[in-house]
């Protein structure tokens, strides 16, 4: 069977602060700029989850996208949307919530729920011009 990549888009809004607690405010400001604001700042994140695999000869799906939609809702949107990532999301209590780290956390949360025969990819836009991709490598 052919291998196809299916994509599902999602969106969430979240606040965060980029900082290293071992540095003073001046060094954090120098490295992270406005993103180190002690009062936090927010983004409207756009997310695309991609699953690649063989088309199932019975269903015609790589993966039922309604299942992927529900996984994204329960594992990502409910956990991150309208949250302060530094304070309210356990994974970021000791991890700087950069767009890179957020993408890896999203990948790990979904990887645990999606069958291993499917390749998984995460594309996360922090702004329309700043985004990352991660596929477990």
C-alpha positions in Angstrom: 0.0 0.0 0.0 1.1 3.6 -0.6 2.5 5.6 2.3 0.6 8.9 2.9 0.9 11.7 5.3 -2.3 13.0 6.9 -2.4 16.3 8.7 -4.6 17.8 11.4 -4.4 21.5 12.3 -5.2 22.9 15.7 -4.8 26.1 17.7 -4.2 27.2 21.3 -3.4 30.4 23.2 -0.9 30.4 26.0 1.3 32.6 28.1 4.9 31.9 29.0 8.2 33.5 30.1 11.5 32.4 28.7 14.2 32.6 31.4 16.9 30.6 33.1 16.5 30.7 36.9 20.2 30.5 37.4 20.7 33.9 35.6 19.9 37.4 36.8 17.2 39.5 35.1 19.8 41.4 33.1 21.3 38.2 31.5 17.8 36.8 30.9 16.8 40.0 29.2 20.0 40.0 27.1 19.4 36.4 26.0 15.6 36.2 25.7 14.7 39.9 25.1 11.0 40.8 25.6 10.3 37.1 26.1 11.9 37.2 29.5 9.3 39.7 30.8 8.7 38.7 34.5 5.0 39.3 34.0 4.8 36.8 31.1 3.6 37.3 27.5 1.4 35.3 25.2 1.1 33.7 21.8 -1.6 32.4 19.5 0.0 29.0 18.6 -0.9 27.2 15.4 -0.2 23.5 15.4 -0.1 20.9 12.7 0.1 17.2 13.6 1.2 14.9 10.8 0.9 11.1 10.7 2.6 9.1 8.0 1.9 5.4 7.2 0.4 2.9 4.9 -3.2 3.4 3.9 -5.4 0.8 5.6 -7.0 -1.3 2.9 -10.2 -1.7 4.9 -10.8 1.9 6.0 -8.8 3.8 3.4 -7.2 5.8 6.3 -3.7 6.3 7.4 -5.3 7.2 10.7 -8.9 8.2 11.5 -8.6 12.0 11.7 -11.5 12.2 14.1 -9.4 10.1 16.6 -6.5 12.4 16.0 -8.7 15.4 16.5 -9.8 14.1 19.9 -6.3 13.3 21.0 -5.2 16.8 20.1 -8.1 18.2 22.0 -7.6 16.1 25.2 -3.8 15.9 25.3 -2.8 19.4 24.0 -5.6 21.9 23.8 -7.1 21.1 27.1 -3.7 21.0 28.7 -2.2 24.2 27.1 -5.0 26.5 25.9 -5.4 29.7 27.9 -2.8 28.5 30.4 0.4 30.0 31.7 2.8 27.3 30.6 5.4 28.1 33.3 3.0 27.9 36.1 0.0 25.7 35.1 1.6 23.0 32.9 3.6 20.3 34.7 6.0 19.6 31.9 7.3 23.2 32.0 7.8 23.5 35.8 11.5 22.9 35.2 11.7 23.2 31.4 12.0 26.5 29.6 8.8 26.7 27.4 10.5 27.7 24.2 8.7 26.9 21.0 11.2 24.1 20.5 10.5 22.6 24.0 6.8 22.9 23.5 6.9 21.0 20.3 8.9 18.2 21.9 6.4 18.0 24.8 3.5 17.9 22.3 5.3 15.1 20.4 5.9 13.0 23.5 2.3 13.4 24.7 0.9 12.3 21.3 3.5 9.6 20.6 2.3 7.7 23.7 -1.2 7.6 22.2 -0.6 7.0 18.5 0.4 3.5 17.3 4.1 3.1 16.7 3.7 2.0 13.0 2.8 5.6 12.2 5.5 8.3 11.9 4.5 11.4 13.9 5.5 15.0 13.1 4.7 18.2 15.0 4.9 21.7 13.4 4.3 24.5 15.9 4.0 28.1 14.9 4.7 30.6 17.7 4.1 33.5 15.3 3.3 33.5 11.5 7.1 33.7 10.9 8.6 31.7 13.7 7.9 28.0 13.8 9.6 24.6 14.5 9.1 21.1 13.4 9.9 17.9 15.3 9.6 14.3 14.5 11.3 12.5 17.4 14.8 12.8 16.1 
